[in-house]
């Protein structure tokens, strides 16, 4: 995947994530985090717990959001070097 393709995909996912989060739809936001994480190579993926209880979705989002965003930055750096 090229840097431009990755950026376009992640930008759409970030927009959807922020929209869901702003509406308080944390289960949907968590699903988007899972999808964002899956776009990363295996060595950069954040090990995520399963979200078994929808009541814990907000804390799940808060716990993993920064880690996934950091991994995205790392992958972008990797793509720029190729």
N, CA, C and O atoms as a GROMACS GRO file, in nm:
protein
  328
    1UNK      N    1   0.085  -0.116   0.000
    1UNK     CA    2   0.000   0.000   0.000
    1UNK      C    3   0.091   0.124   0.000
    1UNK      O    4   0.189   0.130   0.074
    2UNK      N    5   0.057   0.220  -0.083
    2UNK     CA    6   0.136   0.342  -0.088
    2UNK      C    7   0.098   0.435   0.028
    2UNK      O    8  -0.005   0.417   0.093
    3UNK      N    9   0.182   0.533   0.052
    3UNK     CA   10   0.156   0.630   0.157
    3UNK      C   11   0.026   0.705   0.131
    3UNK      O   12  -0.052   0.730   0.223
    4UNK      N   13   0.002   0.741   0.006
    4UNK     CA   14  -0.120   0.814  -0.028
    4UNK      C   15  -0.244   0.730  -0.004
    4UNK      O   16  -0.345   0.779   0.047
    5UNK      N   17  -0.238   0.602  -0.041
    5UNK     CA   18  -0.351   0.512  -0.018
    5UNK      C   19  -0.376   0.493   0.131
    5UNK      O   20  -0.490   0.496   0.177
    6UNK      N   21  -0.269   0.475   0.206
    6UNK     CA   22  -0.281   0.457   0.350
    6UNK      C   23  -0.340   0.582   0.414
    6UNK      O   24  -0.430   0.573   0.497
    7UNK      N   25  -0.288   0.699   0.377
    7UNK     CA   26  -0.339   0.825   0.432
    7UNK      C   27  -0.487   0.844   0.403
    7UNK      O   28  -0.563   0.884   0.491
    8UNK      N   29  -0.528   0.815   0.280
    8UNK     CA   30  -0.669   0.832   0.244
    8UNK      C   31  -0.758   0.740   0.327
    8UNK      O   32  -0.862   0.781   0.377
    9UNK      N   33  -0.716   0.615   0.342
    9UNK     CA   34  -0.793   0.518   0.419
    9UNK      C   35  -0.800   0.558   0.566
    9UNK      O   36  -0.908   0.559   0.626
   10UNK      N   37  -0.686   0.591   0.624
   10UNK     CA   38  -0.681   0.627   0.766
   10UNK      C   39  -0.756   0.758   0.791
   10UNK      O   40  -0.822   0.771   0.895
   11UNK      N   41  -0.748   0.852   0.700
   11UNK     CA   42  -0.823   0.978   0.717
   11UNK      C   43  -0.973   0.951   0.724
   11UNK      O   44  -1.044   1.010   0.806
   12UNK      N   45  -1.022   0.863   0.638
   12UNK     CA   46  -1.166   0.828   0.642
   12UNK      C   47  -1.201   0.760   0.774
   12UNK      O   48  -1.304   0.788   0.833
   13UNK      N   49  -1.114   0.671   0.818
   13UNK     CA   50  -1.138   0.600   0.943
   13UNK      C   51  -1.131   0.696   1.062
   13UNK      O   52  -1.212   0.686   1.155
   14UNK      N   53  -1.036   0.787   1.061
   14UNK     CA   54  -1.025   0.885   1.170
   14UNK      C   55  -1.150   0.972   1.177
   14UNK      O   56  -1.200   1.001   1.286
   15UNK      N   57  -1.200   1.013   1.061
   15UNK     CA   58  -1.322   1.094   1.058
   15UNK      C   59  -1.440   1.017   1.115
   15UNK      O   60  -1.519   1.070   1.194
   16UNK      N   61  -1.453   0.891   1.075
   16UNK     CA   62  -1.562   0.808   1.127
   16UNK      C   63  -1.546   0.786   1.277
   16UNK      O   64  -1.644   0.789   1.351
   17UNK      N   65  -1.423   0.763   1.321
   17UNK     CA   66  -1.396   0.744   1.464
   17UNK      C   67  -1.435   0.869   1.543
   17UNK      O   68  -1.507   0.859   1.643
   18UNK      N   69  -1.389   0.984   1.499
   18UNK     CA   70  -1.419   1.108   1.570
   18UNK      C   71  -1.568   1.137   1.572
   18UNK      O   72  -1.621   1.186   1.672
   19UNK      N   73  -1.636   1.108   1.463
   19UNK     CA   74  -1.781   1.128   1.456
   19UNK      C   75  -1.851   1.040   1.559
   19UNK      O   76  -1.936   1.087   1.634
   20UNK      N   77  -1.815   0.912   1.561
   20UNK     CA   78  -1.877   0.819   1.656
   20UNK      C   79  -1.845   0.860   1.800
   20UNK      O   80  -1.932   0.857   1.887
   21UNK      N   81  -1.721   0.897   1.824
   21UNK     CA   82  -1.681   0.936   1.959
   21UNK      C   83  -1.754   1.062   2.004
   21UNK      O   84  -1.801   1.070   2.118
   22UNK      N   85  -1.765   1.160   1.916
   22UNK     CA   86  -1.835   1.284   1.950
   22UNK      C   87  -1.983   1.263   1.979
   22UNK      O   88  -2.044   1.337   2.056
   23UNK      N   89  -2.040   1.161   1.916
   23UNK     CA   90  -2.181   1.129   1.941
   23UNK      C   91  -2.199   1.037   2.061
   23UNK      O   92  -2.311   1.001   2.097
   24UNK      N   93  -2.088   0.998   2.124
   24UNK     CA   94  -2.097   0.908   2.238
   24UNK      C   95  -2.124   0.764   2.200
   24UNK      O   96  -2.167   0.685   2.283
   25UNK      N   97  -2.100   0.730   2.075
   25UNK     CA   98  -2.121   0.594   2.026
   25UNK      C   99  -1.989   0.518   2.036
   25UNK      O  100  -1.922   0.490   1.937
   26UNK      N  101  -1.955   0.484   2.159
   26UNK     CA  102  -1.824   0.427   2.186
   26UNK      C  103  -1.807   0.285   2.135
   26UNK      O  104  -1.695   0.243   2.107
   27UNK      N  105  -1.915   0.211   2.123
   27UNK     CA  106  -1.905   0.076   2.065
   27UNK      C  107  -1.863   0.088   1.919
   27UNK      O  108  -1.776   0.013   1.873
   28UNK      N  109  -1.924   0.180   1.845
   28UNK     CA  110  -1.885   0.202   1.706
   28UNK      C  111  -1.743   0.255   1.696
   28UNK      O  112  -1.667   0.214   1.609
   29UNK      N  113  -1.706   0.346   1.786
   29UNK     CA  114  -1.569   0.399   1.787
   29UNK      C  115  -1.469   0.287   1.812
   29UNK      O  116  -1.363   0.284   1.749
   30UNK      N  117  -1.501   0.196   1.902
   30UNK     CA  118  -1.412   0.082   1.931
   30UNK      C  119  -1.398  -0.007   1.808
   30UNK      O  120  -1.288  -0.055   1.779
   31UNK      N  121  -1.506  -0.029   1.737
   31UNK     CA  122  -1.499  -0.111   1.615
   31UNK      C  123  -1.407  -0.047   1.513
   31UNK      O  124  -1.331  -0.117   1.445
   32UNK      N  125  -1.413   0.085   1.502
   32UNK     CA  126  -1.326   0.156   1.408
   32UNK      C  127  -1.181   0.145   1.450
   32UNK      O  128  -1.092   0.131   1.366
   33UNK      N  129  -1.154   0.152   1.581
   33UNK     CA  130  -1.017   0.132   1.628
   33UNK      C  131  -0.964  -0.006   1.589
   33UNK      O  132  -0.849  -0.018   1.547
   34UNK      N  133  -1.048  -0.108   1.602
   34UNK     CA  134  -1.009  -0.242   1.560
   34UNK      C  135  -0.971  -0.241   1.411
   34UNK      O  136  -0.870  -0.299   1.371
   35UNK      N  137  -1.054  -0.176   1.330
   35UNK     CA  138  -1.029  -0.171   1.186
   35UNK      C  139  -0.902  -0.095   1.153
   35UNK      O  140  -0.825  -0.135   1.066
   36UNK      N  141  -0.879   0.016   1.223
   36UNK     CA  142  -0.756   0.093   1.201
   36UNK      C  143  -0.634   0.008   1.235
   36UNK      O  144  -0.535   0.007   1.162
   37UNK      N  145  -0.642  -0.062   1.345
   37UNK     CA  146  -0.533  -0.147   1.390
   37UNK      C  147  -0.503  -0.256   1.287
   37UNK      O  148  -0.388  -0.292   1.265
   38UNK      N  149  -0.607  -0.309   1.225
   38UNK     CA  150  -0.590  -0.416   1.126
   38UNK      C  151  -0.520  -0.367   1.000
   38UNK      O  152  -0.466  -0.448   0.924
   39UNK      N  153  -0.520  -0.238   0.975
   39UNK     CA  154  -0.453  -0.183   0.856
   39UNK      C  155  -0.302  -0.172   0.875
   39UNK      O  156  -0.229  -0.150   0.778
   40UNK      N  157  -0.257  -0.189   0.997
   40UNK     CA  158  -0.114  -0.179   1.027
   40UNK      C  159  -0.046  -0.314   1.006
   40UNK      O  160  -0.110  -0.419   1.019
   41UNK      N  161   0.083  -0.313   0.975
   41UNK     CA  162   0.155  -0.441   0.966
   41UNK      C  163   0.158  -0.509   1.103
   41UNK      O  164   0.146  -0.443   1.206
   42UNK      N  165   0.172  -0.638   1.103
   42UNK     CA  166   0.166  -0.717   1.227
   42UNK      C  167   0.260  -0.666   1.335
   42UNK      O  168   0.224  -0.666   1.453
   43UNK      N  169   0.378  -0.624   1.298
   43UNK     CA  170   0.475  -0.582   1.399
   43UNK      C  171   0.441  -0.447   1.463
   43UNK      O  172   0.500  -0.412   1.565
   44UNK      N  173   0.347  -0.373   1.405
   44UNK     CA  174   0.306  -0.244   1.463
   44UNK      C  175   0.166  -0.247   1.524
   44UNK      O  176   0.123  -0.151   1.588
   45UNK      N  177   0.097  -0.358   1.504
   45UNK     CA  178  -0.039  -0.366   1.560
   45UNK      C  179  -0.035  -0.362   1.712
   45UNK      O  180   0.051  -0.423   1.776
   46UNK      N  181  -0.131  -0.290   1.768
   46UNK     CA  182  -0.145  -0.281   1.913
   46UNK      C  183  -0.224  -0.403   1.959
   46UNK      O  184  -0.332  -0.429   1.906
   47UNK      N  185  -0.174  -0.477   2.057
   47UNK     CA  186  -0.251  -0.591   2.107
   47UNK      C  187  -0.377  -0.540   2.180
   47UNK      O  188  -0.367  -0.479   2.286
   48UNK      N  189  -0.491  -0.568   2.123
   48UNK     CA  190  -0.617  -0.520   2.178
   48UNK      C  191  -0.690  -0.633   2.249
   48UNK      O  192  -0.687  -0.748   2.206
   49UNK      N  193  -0.756  -0.597   2.357
   49UNK     CA  194  -0.845  -0.691   2.426
   49UNK      C  195  -0.976  -0.697   2.350
   49UNK      O  196  -1.012  -0.603   2.278
   50UNK      N  197  -1.047  -0.804   2.364
   50UNK     CA  198  -1.181  -0.812   2.309
   50UNK      C  199  -1.273  -0.722   2.390
   50UNK      O  200  -1.257  -0.708   2.511
   51UNK      N  201  -1.367  -0.662   2.323
   51UNK     CA  202  -1.464  -0.577   2.391
   51UNK      C  203  -1.590  -0.660   2.414
   51UNK      O  204  -1.680  -0.664   2.329
   52UNK      N  205  -1.595  -0.726   2.527
   52UNK     CA  206  -1.706  -0.815   2.558
   52UNK      C  207  -1.826  -0.741   2.615
   52UNK      O  208  -1.940  -0.784   2.597
   53UNK      N  209  -1.801  -0.633   2.684
   53UNK     CA  210  -1.907  -0.559   2.751
   53UNK      C  211  -1.920  -0.421   2.689
   53UNK      O  212  -1.829  -0.339   2.704
   54UNK      N  213  -2.030  -0.392   2.620
   54UNK     CA  214  -2.048  -0.261   2.558
   54UNK      C  215  -2.042  -0.145   2.657
   54UNK      O  216  -2.011  -0.032   2.619
   55UNK      N  217  -2.069  -0.171   2.783
   55UNK     CA  218  -2.062  -0.066   2.884
   55UNK      C  219  -1.919  -0.019   2.908
   55UNK      O  220  -1.897   0.090   2.962
   56UNK      N  221  -1.822  -0.100   2.867
   56UNK     CA  222  -1.682  -0.065   2.885
   56UNK      C  223  -1.620  -0.004   2.759
   56UNK      O  224  -1.499   0.017   2.753
   57UNK      N  225  -1.702   0.026   2.659
   57UNK     CA  226  -1.651   0.075   2.531
   57UNK      C  227  -1.579   0.208   2.545
   57UNK      O  228  -1.476   0.230   2.481
   58UNK      N  229  -1.629   0.297   2.628
   58UNK     CA  230  -1.564   0.427   2.643
   58UNK      C  231  -1.424   0.411   2.700
   58UNK      O  232  -1.330   0.472   2.649
   59UNK      N  233  -1.408   0.331   2.803
   59UNK     CA  234  -1.275   0.311   2.860
   59UNK      C  235  -1.184   0.239   2.762
   59UNK      O  236  -1.064   0.266   2.759
   60UNK      N  237  -1.237   0.149   2.681
   60UNK     CA  238  -1.162   0.080   2.578
   60UNK      C  239  -1.106   0.181   2.478
   60UNK      O  240  -0.988   0.177   2.444
   61UNK      N  241  -1.191   0.271   2.433
   61UNK     CA  242  -1.151   0.374   2.336
   61UNK      C  243  -1.042   0.462   2.396
   61UNK      O  244  -0.942   0.491   2.330
   62UNK      N  245  -1.062   0.504   2.519
   62UNK     CA  246  -0.964   0.590   2.585
   62UNK      C  247  -0.830   0.518   2.604
   62UNK      O  248  -0.724   0.579   2.591
   63UNK      N  249  -0.833   0.390   2.633
   63UNK     CA  250  -0.712   0.312   2.659
   63UNK      C  251  -0.629   0.290   2.533
   63UNK      O  252  -0.506   0.296   2.538
   64UNK      N  253  -0.694   0.265   2.420
   64UNK     CA  254  -0.622   0.222   2.300
   64UNK      C  255  -0.605   0.329   2.192
   64UNK      O  256  -0.526   0.310   2.100
   65UNK      N  257  -0.677   0.438   2.200
   65UNK     CA  258  -0.674   0.539   2.096
   65UNK      C  259  -0.533   0.593   2.072
   65UNK      O  260  -0.488   0.596   1.958
   66UNK      N  261  -0.464   0.633   2.175
   66UNK     CA  262  -0.331   0.694   2.156
   66UNK      C  263  -0.229   0.592   2.105
   66UNK      O  264  -0.142   0.626   2.025
   67UNK      N  265  -0.238   0.469   2.150
   67UNK     CA  266  -0.146   0.366   2.103
   67UNK      C  267  -0.160   0.338   1.955
   67UNK      O  268  -0.061   0.321   1.884
   68UNK      N  269  -0.283   0.332   1.908
   68UNK     CA  270  -0.307   0.306   1.766
   68UNK      C  271  -0.264   0.426   1.684
   68UNK      O  272  -0.204   0.410   1.577
   69UNK      N  273  -0.293   0.546   1.731
   69UNK     CA  274  -0.250   0.666   1.658
   69UNK      C  275  -0.097   0.673   1.650
   69UNK      O  276  -0.042   0.713   1.547
   70UNK      N  277  -0.030   0.636   1.755
   70UNK     CA  278   0.116   0.634   1.754
   70UNK      C  279   0.168   0.531   1.654
   70UNK      O  280   0.263   0.558   1.581
   71UNK      N  281   0.107   0.414   1.650
   71UNK     CA  282   0.147   0.310   1.555
   71UNK      C  283   0.123   0.356   1.411
   71UNK      O  284   0.200   0.321   1.321
   72UNK      N  285   0.016   0.432   1.389
   72UNK     CA  286  -0.012   0.485   1.256
   72UNK      C  287   0.099   0.581   1.214
   72UNK      O  288   0.144   0.577   1.100
   73UNK      N  289   0.142   0.666   1.305
   73UNK     CA  290   0.252   0.759   1.275
   73UNK      C  291   0.378   0.681   1.241
   73UNK      O  292   0.449   0.715   1.147
   74UNK      N  293   0.407   0.577   1.318
   74UNK     CA  294   0.525   0.493   1.291
   74UNK      C  295   0.517   0.429   1.152
   74UNK      O  296   0.617   0.425   1.080
   75UNK      N  297   0.400   0.381   1.116
   75UNK     CA  298   0.384   0.317   0.986
   75UNK      C  299   0.397   0.420   0.874
   75UNK      O  300   0.456   0.391   0.770
   76UNK      N  301   0.342   0.538   0.893
   76UNK     CA  302   0.357   0.645   0.794
   76UNK      C  303   0.505   0.675   0.771
   76UNK      O  304   0.548   0.693   0.657
   77UNK      N  305   0.582   0.681   0.881
   77UNK     CA  306   0.726   0.705   0.870
   77UNK      C  307   0.792   0.595   0.787
   77UNK      O  308   0.876   0.622   0.702
   78UNK      N  309   0.751   0.473   0.813
   78UNK     CA  310   0.806   0.359   0.741
   78UNK      C  311   0.773   0.370   0.591
   78UNK      O  312   0.859   0.345   0.507
   79UNK      N  313   0.649   0.406   0.559
   79UNK     CA  314   0.609   0.420   0.419
   79UNK      C  315   0.684   0.534   0.350
   79UNK      O  316   0.717   0.524   0.232
   80UNK      N  317   0.710   0.641   0.423
   80UNK     CA  318   0.780   0.755   0.363
   80UNK      C  319   0.925   0.720   0.330
   80UNK      O  320   0.984   0.779   0.240
   81UNK      N  321   0.981   0.625   0.402
   81UNK     CA  322   1.121   0.586   0.379
   81UNK      C  323   1.137   0.488   0.264
   81UNK      O  324   1.249   0.457   0.224
   82UNK      N  325   1.026   0.439   0.210
   82UNK     CA  326   1.036   0.344   0.099
   82UNK      C  327   1.029   0.413  -0.032
   82UNK      O  328   1.035   0.349  -0.137
   0.00000   0.00000   0.00000
